[in-house]
Amino acid sequence: MNTRSPRATERGFDSAHFRQALSQFATGVTVITTRLEDGSFRGLTASSFNSVSLDPPLVLWSLGAAANSMPIFSGNSHYVINVLAAGQEELALRFSRRTDNPFDGVDYDLSRTGQPILKGAVAWFECHNRSRYPEGDHVIFVGEVEECAVEPQPALLFHGGRFGVTA
C-alpha cells in the first residue's frame, strides 16, 4: 500500500471556493462563554465544535488566531460550550457580533465555576481549558468536560450560510 504520496505543488482552488465547499457541511451552532477576571462575561458563536474522546471526556472547538477574544479564552481556566436550540438564532447572531454587552437581556445560569450557561440550550459542557494547538489561522481548543447537561429538543443548524433546525 502506498502511504507516501507527493504533495500538490499548488492548490486548484482559492479561499472563497474553499469556504463555499466548507459551507456544505451542516453543523450545530454553539456559543462559547466564559467569565472575565472583573466578573463580566464574554461569549462568541462557533460552529467548529466536535467530540474528541469519551474517556477522558474531551471536546474541541476553534477560534481565529487574530480574534480579539483569543487572550481571554487562552488564559481562562474554564469555559462553557452551549449547544443552541431551534429558535435561538438571535443568540447565535448576537454572539457573532462585537457588542459592548451581548449578555444584556439574555437568560443564563452560572456553572459550578461561575461560567454563564445559556438557558434553553439543547446541551452544555463546562470544560477545563486543557490544551490549545495553533493550526493555520486558527487555534484549536481542547476542553476536558467536567460537567454537562442535556435537554433533548430540536437543535439549531447552520448550512450554506443559513440557519436550519433538526427534525
N, C-alpha and C positions, 0 to 999 in steps of 0.2 A: 504494500500500500504506500502510495506517495504521500508523505506527511510534510514535505517541504516544497513549496511552490514559490516561484519568484513573485515579488510584489509588483503591483501595477506601476508603470512608470509615470502615469498621470491619471487623474480622475476623469471619467467620462460624464461628469455632472457638476453643476455649480451648487452653491449653498441654498439658493431658492428651490431648486429641484429636489435637493435632499430634504429640506424642510417639508415640502409638499408630500413627498413619499412617506416621511415620518407621520404626517397628519392622518394617514390612512389607518394607523394603529389606534383603535379605540382604547382610551384609558379612563380610569376613575379619576376623580378630582379630589385633591386634598388641600387642606390649609394647615401649614406647619406653624405652631405657636410656641412662644417662649416668653419668659419674664426677664426684664432687664434689671440691672443692679439697682436702679432707682425705684423699682416696683411697678413701672409701667410695662406694657406688653408690646410684643412685635409679632406679626404674623405675615405669612406670604402664601400665595397659591402655588401649588406644584402638582404636576401630573406625572412626574418622574418618581413613582413610588413602587416598590416591589418587595416581596418577601425574599429572604436570603437563607434562613435556617430555622428549623423548629427547635433544635437543641444545641446551643442556646438559642432562645428566640431572638432572631435578628431580622431587621428590615433595612432598606436603603432608600434614599432619595437624593436628588442632586440639585445644586444651586450654582448659578453662573458665578465664575470666579471674580468677576468685577462687580457683583451685586453689592449695594451699599449695606446690606444686612449680613454680609459674609463675616465680619468681625464678631457680630453678636452670636450667630449660630455656631461659629467655630469655637468661641470662648465659653459658651454656656454649658453647664454640666447636663442639662435636661431640656427636652422639648416634647411637644405632643403633636402627633400626626392625626388630624381629624379627617376622616373619610366622609365627604359630603353626600347628603341625601338628595333625591329628586326634589326639586323646589328650592334648593339652596344656591341657585345660580347667582343671585345677588351677592351672596357671601364670597363666592369664587371671584367675581368681578371686583368686589370691594378690596379684597386682599391681594389682587393682582396689580393694583394701582398704588402709587405713592400718595398717601394722605397723612395728615397730621395725627389723626386718631381713628384708625379703622375699627377699633373696638367700640366706639361711641354708638350706643343703641343696640349692641349685639349681646344676646343672652349667652352666658357661659358660666360654668362652674370652675372650681380650682382643683387641680390634681393634688396628690399627696405632697408634691414638692412645690406647689403654688403656680403651676403652669395652667394657662387657660384651656379648658375643654369646651368646644362649641356645642351648645345644646342643639339637639335634633340630628346630630351626625349619625351615620349608619354604624360607624365604629370609630374608636380612638385608641391610640397606642402611646403611652407615656414611655419615652426612651431615654436611657442614659446615652450621652453623646460618646459612643465607644471609639470610633475612628473616622478619619477623613482621608480621601485619596484624590489628589489633583489628577485630572484626566482631561486633556484638551482644554476647552474654555470653561469647564465646569469643575466642581469639587463634588465627589460622591461621599455622602454622609452615611455611615453605618450606625444604626442605633440598636442598642440592646433593650428589648421591651421588658419593662419592669411591672407594668400594669396595662390592662386593656379591657375594653368593653365593647359589646356589640348590641345593636338594636335593629334586627332584621327589617328591612323596608327597601323599596326601590332606591337605587343609588344613582347619583349624577355621573354622567359620562361626558367625554369630550372626544369628538371625531370630526375630522375635516374642517376644523375651525369653528365648530358649532357644539352647543350643549345638546345632550340627549339623556334619556333615562333607561335603566334596565326595565325589563318587563315585569 
